[in-house]
């Protein structure tokens, strides 16, 4: 059997019923067994979590049955869990491996598996490459879940969230949040991130109302991504019903979107800049910041004003967390909505990020929009525009030949400072603007990001690139 299973920047993701099938799930699980045995790491259990997508709970059971049949014990849960919780448990319990059944923010037709390694990190490219090479190296073995339970190979965690929540609460200025008494509308987007954030907000005496909290495998007909395009309902209600803040998280609880009281949507770039500024200037944390190659350069300006560095890494949160650890950065994040903070897990966590944002609003005593405007006045305007293009395999090869191999770029209206091919093709302009083209590691898309002093100029850069590649 040919191995069509590939792990991208966020794990293996595939269309349900096409490649995400029971047969392939079992193959991946047996591949994980082979990986653990090849490394001599079968002495500790594997924590398995799952989100609320179609087939997620079934897939978690099938993976459990394979691991147990091969003599590997499993820590499991009787309910869905966000990815950050699984990462925390791997770190907190000093486990070798964890698995989360999820396709994160992908469309509802997708599902997948994230591999989490020691210290609660995303698996490295080397690790996932080894896993891919080991799939089908062993015949699949499986045992009924009841048999695994009877043999004591499965342990169900009764209170899986407690240590995770206590860790987050211990890092917050809970008194500042209590004094502010914020009224918040929370949209978990039908995903698995509801319980932990609700617990933090209730514990800190916020008034919270929920929307889209029911399990819906179709995510209400929307993408489970906390982007402006998908949050019209939240934006309208926050402004209309007088909430101080709107919070949204993606399907597996690791990406964040914020809505201000006036209905203004705050994107991931703004959240990153505000939180870095807050932690450095209000909390007194010192240190650099890390961003991926498609994230705002405003972070560079803020860091420079502090006498700190801003480190750029390729797309894939494993690179963000690795660099954050290496340079002891205050914060690391990406424009797609994920971030992590020093001293927490080495992965994206919307629960801690949202909690910290609520603390920031409470402590600063200003609306996020007012706070943001102060930063724009201090550092200038940086506006990013994104464009996603679908490509056939033949078209992808043509574009890669043009941009990556021949290394040709359009004639832009701006002066080019340099071009990087570290991850896709990124053009840096002399005035600080940039444009980057790279193929997604999780979807059949070419992603184009452009940032300039205003959205109009950013769109011009994208149109120039689209015309150049024939779109």
LOTOR-919023 format. One record per residue (C-alpha): residue in one letter; x, y, z. Coordinates in pm, whole numbers, plus 50000, padded with zeros to 5 digits. Example, Ala and Ser with C-alpha at 12.3 -4.5 7.8 and 13.67 -1.06 7.14 Angstrom:
2
a512304955050780;s513674989450714;
***
This chain:
471
x500005000050000;x501385034349910;x501785058250198;x499745089450118;x499855101250479;x501885133150523;x502285154950831;x502305192150752;x502995221950976;x500035213151200;x499925175251183;x498205151050945;x494975165050805;x492755148750545;x489215149050408;x486895126050603;x485945095450398;x488655102850143;x491985098650324;x490785102850683;x489415067450713;x489535040850983;x492115021650784;x494475051450764;x493885061151127;x494925025951231;x497985028351007;x499035061051172;x498495046151517;x500645015951433;x503245039851293;x503295057851630;x503885024051796;x506805017251561;x508215051851634;x507995046852010;x509605012451989;x512395024851766;x513205051352027;x512785028652329;x510025051052463;x507255026352544;x507715029252922;x505205057552969;x501555061052866;x500385082152574;x497755108852644;x495035109152376;x492605137852333;x490035146352070;x487995176351956;x484295177651862;x484605170451491;x482855142051314;x484705109251384;x487065124551643;x485865104051938;x485775072351728;x489275079151597;x490575084151952;x489165050152046;x490675033151739;x494095048051817;x493765036852179;x492915001452068;x496034999451851;x498395013252116;x497024990152384;x497234959452156;x500934967152123;x501444969352499;x501455007452525;x499225021652795;x496955051452731;x495695080852935;x492255090252802;x489315112952874;x485565107952872;x485065141352696;x486525163052422;x489585183652505;x491425212952345;x494915207152206;x496615229752468;x495365206752745;x496975176252582;x500225195652540;x500105206352905;x499565170653026;x502485157952819;x504695184752977;x503285182353329;x503395144353345;x506775142153168;x505335119352899;x507075110052577;x504085114352349;x500555127452320;x498005126952037;x495115150251963;x492475140451708;x491705173151534;x491935192851212;x492155225251409;x490645253851205;x490225234450878;x486765230650719;x484345205750874;x485025180650596;x488525175650740;x489895157451040;x493395147851143;x495945139151410;x498465161351589;x501555144751733;x502865160552052;x506285151952191;x508255156052513;x507845188652703;x504485193252532;x505955204652200;x504725200551844;x506605172151679;x509625183551479;x509915178451104;x512485151051165;x510105133451403;x507125134151167;x509335123550877;x510445093251078;x506805085651164;x505835087650796;x508645063650706;x507515038850972;x503845037750871;x503185002750729;x506484989650871;x504454968151113;x501194949551069;x498334967251245;x497354951451575;x494234961551764;x492194950052062;x488634959252167;x488534988952402;x486744968452668;x489574943252671;x492124971352700;x490184985852994;x489934952053165;x493694947053130;x494344980953290;x495934995052978;x493575025252969;x493365050953247;x490585076953228;x491515110253384;x488775121353623;x489945157453654;x492075164053345;x491645201953355;x492555209553717;x496335213453695;x496035231353360;x493575256653500;x495485261453825;x498655268353625;x496935295253417;x495235311553715;x498535312853904;x500025333853621;x497205359453608;x496545391253803;x493175377853909;x492465407354139;x492755432053851;x490265411453651;x487865409153945;x487955446754002;x487175453853636;x484015432453630;x484025428053254;x480965416053066;x482095391452798;x480435372752513;x482305340452437;x482075321152108;x483915287452120;x482765281151762;x481185247451854;x484645235051951;x486395219452248;x487695251252414;x484545260652606;x485055246152953;x488575257853046;x488135294152943;x484685296053100;x486185283053425;x488925309653423;x486465337553347;x483975326353612;x486765322153868;x487865358053807;x484255370153843;x483625380453484;x480055380553360;x480025356753064;x477425347052807;x477935319052558;x477045314852193;x477725285451957;x478685262752245;x476715232152130;x478445203451953;x478005207351579;x480215187151344;x479475212751069;x480415242451291;x477205260151207;x478125259950841;x481205281250903;x484945275450924;x485955269951289;x488555297651264;x488245329851470;x488675352851170;x486725384251083;x484935366050802;x483575339251037;x482655360651339;x479845382451207;x477415369651470;x479795376751757;x480745411051623;x477105421351584;x476035409651929;x478965425152115;x478225459651972;x474435456351987;x474115441652336;x476715462452518;x479455437252598;x482905449252700;x484595422152500;x483945393652260;x486215363152259;x486335335252001;x488535304251981;x488935278751703;x487765242651690;x490535227851903;x491075258052127;x494505270152024;x493695301351815;x492155333751935;x490025362151799;x488915393351991;x486045417851937;x486015451952109;x482955467852268;x482395489451959;x482265458451736;x485825462751605;x487505429651523;x491065427151653;x493195403851446;x496015381451564;x498705406751471;x497085433251690;x496675408551978;x500355398951960;x501555434951958;x499295445552244;x500175415952464;x503915419952405;x503715456952486;x501585450052794;x503845422852933;x506965443752875;x505735477852985;x503025470153242;x504175436453380;x507875444653361;x508845413353171;x512075417152978;x513145398352669;x512715395152292;x509715384252090;x509325357351821;x507095357951514;x506785336851205;x507675349150859;x504045358950777;x503385379551091;x503395417251141;x506665436651142;x505135460251397;x506485435651653;x509975444051527;x509335481151583;x507985475651933;x510885452952027;x513425477851888;x511905505652100;x512575484052406;x516125476052297;x514995440152237;x515215417251935;x512395403051724;x513235368751581;x511705356651254;x511105319351198;x509375297950932;x505655290350946;x504815262351187;x504395268051557;x507135243051637;x509595269051506;x508055296851715;x508155276752038;x511675263851974;x513055298851921;x511075312252218;x512745286252437;x516185292352284;x516205330152339;x513905331252645;x511435353652462;x508505370052637;x506045358852373;x505875341352039;x503085340151785;x501765339851433;x499255359951231;x496915330151200;x495835334251562;x498175313551778;x500545324952049;x502315312952360;x503935330852650;x507105324652848;x506655299253128;x503605282052979;x503395253552725;x505465252652405;x502395254552186;x499485276752095;x496955281752374;x493875303552332;x492825297552695;x495885314252844;x496095340052565;x492445350252609;x492835351152988;x495905373052958;x494085396052715;x491245399852967;x493835408353233;x495385434253001;x492055451352935;x491305451153308;x494705464353417;x495175490753146;x491685504353201;x491145512352834;x489235495452558;x491425474352326;x490685498552039;x491835528552243;x494945510052356;x495655499451997;x495295535051870;x497905546652119;x500315520551983;x499595530551622;x500345566751710;x503605556051871;x504835530551614;x502965538451293;x500385519351093;x500995483450980;x498105467550793;x498125431950659;x495985417550381;x495735380350307;x494735361949991;x494295324249953;x494395308149609;x493455272249525;x495825254149292;x495955221049109;x499135200349144;x500295211248798;x499695247948880;x501525244149209;x504565230149029;x504465259148781;x504335285449056;x507075268449257;x509235267448944;x508655304448882;x509085317649237;x511275292549419;x513525277449151;x513865305048892;x513535330149177;x511695355748968;x509495382549124;x507205409648984;x508305445148919;x506795462449222;x506065499349269;x508215498549585;x511975495049612;x512995459649709;x515475455949997;x515945418349982;x514205385249905;x514155354550131;x513415318650029;x513625303850378;x509915295250373;x508235303350044;x509165335949874;x509225367250091;x510015401549948;x511125428350196;x510745464250079;x512925493550182;x510035511750349;x509335482250583;x506485466550384;x506625429950275;x504835403550071;x505165365850112;x503875336749903;x503965301550040;x501995269749990;x499985258350293;x501235227950478;x497695217350573;x495435227350279;x495785228449896;x496215266249898;x498755292549804;x498755318350081;x499785353950004;x500295379050286;x501205415350231;x501775442450491;x502115479650425;x501235512650592;x497635508950473;x495425481450335;x495225497149990;x498965495149938;x499015459450071;x496315449649820;x498335465349538;x501265443049629;x499015412349622;x497495421749286;x500975425949140;x501915391249264;x498685375549139;x499145390348793;x502745377948787;x501845342048869;x498885342448629;x495915345048865;
***
